[in-house]
């Protein structure tokens, strides 16, 4: 496993219907760099700095992941895994023979 890979991915909405998996620092940097400049603010800056610091080895990767997820939540693009893929939650309502 790559030492720059998150322990669990962050799912974000990229557009109206597309859900993107952010699984590592490179993915997070790419998403952040493509974020519209007019929608950037202090939470964006914090997430970007956290990713930079994790890349440089100054903070744990988990801190950068959490900062990115916090940014995604504040920007209303964070996608809930259970809402994105309800069929993966398992069979809870079907009777077995």
C-alpha positions in Angstrom: 0.0 0.0 0.0 1.2 3.5 -0.9 2.2 5.5 2.2 0.2 8.4 0.6 -3.0 6.4 0.5 -5.9 7.2 2.9 -7.0 4.5 5.3 -10.5 4.9 3.8 -11.5 7.0 0.8 -13.6 10.2 0.8 -16.5 10.2 -1.6 -17.3 13.6 -3.1 -19.8 14.8 -5.6 -18.1 16.1 -8.7 -20.8 17.7 -10.7 -24.5 17.0 -10.4 -24.4 13.2 -10.8 -20.8 12.0 -10.7 -19.3 10.7 -7.4 -15.5 10.7 -7.2 -13.4 8.6 -4.8 -10.6 10.5 -3.2 -8.3 7.8 -2.0 -4.9 9.4 -1.6 -3.1 12.7 -1.3 -2.7 13.0 -5.1 -6.5 12.7 -5.6 -7.1 15.3 -2.9 -4.6 17.7 -4.4 -6.1 17.3 -7.9 -9.7 17.9 -6.6 -8.6 20.9 -4.6 -6.6 22.4 -7.5 -9.7 22.1 -9.7 -12.0 23.7 -7.1 -13.3 27.1 -8.5 -11.2 30.0 -7.1 -14.3 32.0 -6.4 -15.5 29.3 -4.0 -12.3 28.9 -2.0 -12.1 30.2 1.5 -10.5 29.5 4.9 -11.7 25.9 5.1 -10.4 25.2 1.6 -7.0 26.8 2.7 -6.9 24.6 5.8 -7.5 21.4 3.8 -4.9 22.3 1.2 -2.3 23.2 3.9 -3.1 19.9 5.7 -2.5 18.0 2.5 0.8 19.8 1.9 2.0 19.2 5.5 1.1 15.5 5.2 2.9 15.3 1.9 6.0 16.8 3.6 5.7 14.4 6.5 4.8 17.0 9.1 1.4 15.6 10.1 -0.2 12.2 9.8 -2.1 11.3 6.6 -5.2 10.8 8.7 -5.2 14.5 9.6 -5.1 15.5 6.0 -7.9 13.1 5.1 -10.1 14.5 7.9 -9.3 18.1 6.8 -10.2 17.2 3.2 -13.4 15.5 4.4 -14.3 18.6 6.5 -13.8 20.8 3.5 -16.0 18.6 1.4 -18.7 18.6 4.1 -18.6 22.4 4.3 -18.7 22.8 0.5 -21.7 20.3 0.5 -20.0 17.9 -1.8 -19.3 15.1 0.7 -21.2 12.0 -0.3 -22.4 9.6 2.4 -21.3 6.0 1.5 -24.5 4.5 2.6 -26.5 7.0 0.5 -24.3 6.5 -2.5 -24.4 2.7 -2.6 -27.4 1.4 -0.6 -27.3 -2.0 -2.4 -24.0 -2.6 -0.6 -25.6 -2.3 2.9 -26.7 -6.0 2.7 -29.9 -7.8 2.6 -32.0 -6.8 5.6 -35.6 -7.1 4.3 -35.8 -10.3 2.4 -37.0 -13.5 4.0 -34.9 -16.6 3.4 -36.3 -20.0 2.6 
